[in-house]
Amino acid sequence: MTMDSLNDIAPLKTQPIAVKSSFYLAMRVLEPARRDAMFAIYAFCRAVDDIADDEGDRSARREALDHWRYDLDELYAGRIRPRSAFLADPVRRYRLDRADFEAIIDGMAMDVEEDICAPDWETLELYCDRVASAVGRLSVRAFGLVEGDEAQLPTGPKLLAYHLGRALQLTNILRDLDEDAARGRLYLPREALDEAGVTTQAPHAALASPALDEVCAPVMHRAREHFEQADLVMAGLPKAAVKAPYLMAAGYRSILDGLTTRGFAPPRAPVRMSKFKLVGALVRHAFL
């Protein structure tokens, strides 16, 4: 596909995409313009994530990611192409930083270049920053945590993006072990495998190890630490502006709790977000 042919691609319909998100309720509580901005951010993330998860030719997937980089070039130059038109208003209204969109693409490119298997902690940190905390840095602007004329993120919103993004992504990694292994990927850190005495980095073989609970323990510990730090940050930010991230944290913490209860020995039954805990968090937030 040539760059010129991108003019023929229809713009994404963001709400039908967002409806499928685990964060849909959290996005819905926002006022309309902010909600629509979050729908747009999520739709962008879904589009590039689908490219990364596609099982097709790697060179074609690199090219597809490069098309999105080109769309960003055009968008930030004021030349809006149909496919990326859904981003135009949120970018203008909330001064969304192009570098964060680029970071998300860079994170997806890590999956495209090779199937990630047992990265070291440093690489996993980089991956989480790109695919999750960068999304957080965009989102805190849409939540209303940044004044419209502030080019740089203040410390509080930046820390919230850092901690909550990592908490959510590490929880995803623990939840999706089998799904990722089916794609030939294993995001559990190499050091955790080594410390547990697991000598293989082959995804299915590692997941069959009787020491898997021990491998997952430090990942769970880091996820909980990031949730705790995110809670502390949110406690010092305006209540109205943290309703959405508060619900996101509550929903994903319920997944982490479910994983703790279930454990990681096969067969691993799916663990889903607790709607009861999510609604409870919504009620609690109203009375905090």
C-alpha positions, 0 to 999 in steps of 0.5 A: 500500500502506498502512502497516497492510497491511505487517502482511500482508507475510511476513518475509524469509528471510535465508539464501537471499538471502545465498547469492546474495551475493559475500560469502557465504563471508566471512559463513559464517566467522562464528560463528552469531549473528554470521553470522545478523546479517550475513545480516540486514544483507545482506537489508535492503540487498538489499531496499532496493537492489531498490527503487532498481533497479526500473524502475517509477514513481518515486513508488511506489519512494519510497513503498516506501522510506518503508515501510522507514523506517516499519518502522524506526520501529516496530522501534526503538520495540519494535513489531516488524512481520512483514516486518522481524522478521529485524532484531530480534535483530541490532539488539538483540544488537549495538546496530545503529545506526538512523542507519546503516539510514537512511543506506542508505535515503537512498543508495537514494533518491538513485538513485530521485530521479533516475538518477545520471549523472556526479556530482561527487566530493563527491556520489559520496563521499556516495553511497558513504558511504550505500550502502557505508560505512554497511553497514560501520558496521553490519557491524563490530558484527556482526564482533565489533569493537565491545563490546556496550555501546559506543554509539559506534564506536571509531576502528579499526572506524569507519575500517575501515567508511569505507575498506573500504566505499568500496573495495568500492563503487568496485570495484562501480562499475567492474565494473558500468559496462554494467549501470548504463548499461542503467539510465541511470546513470553513476557515474564522476565528472564531474571524471574525464570532464572531465580525460579530455576526454570531453564527454558525460555520457550513459552509453552514449556516455561508455562508448564513448569511447576515453578511458574507461581514462583516466576510470576510472584515478582511480577505480581509484586511489582504490579501491586506496588505500582497500583499502590503508588498510583493510589497515592498519586491519585489521592493528591489530585483533583477528585473529579479528574481521577474518576476514570483512572480510579475505576481503571485501577479498581477493575484491573486490581480485581483481575490481579486479585483473581489471579492471586486466588487462582494461581498459575498451575495449569489448567489456567481458567480465564480471570475476568474483571469483577463487575461487582468490584467495579460498580463498588469502586464507582460508588465509593468514589462518589462518597470519597 
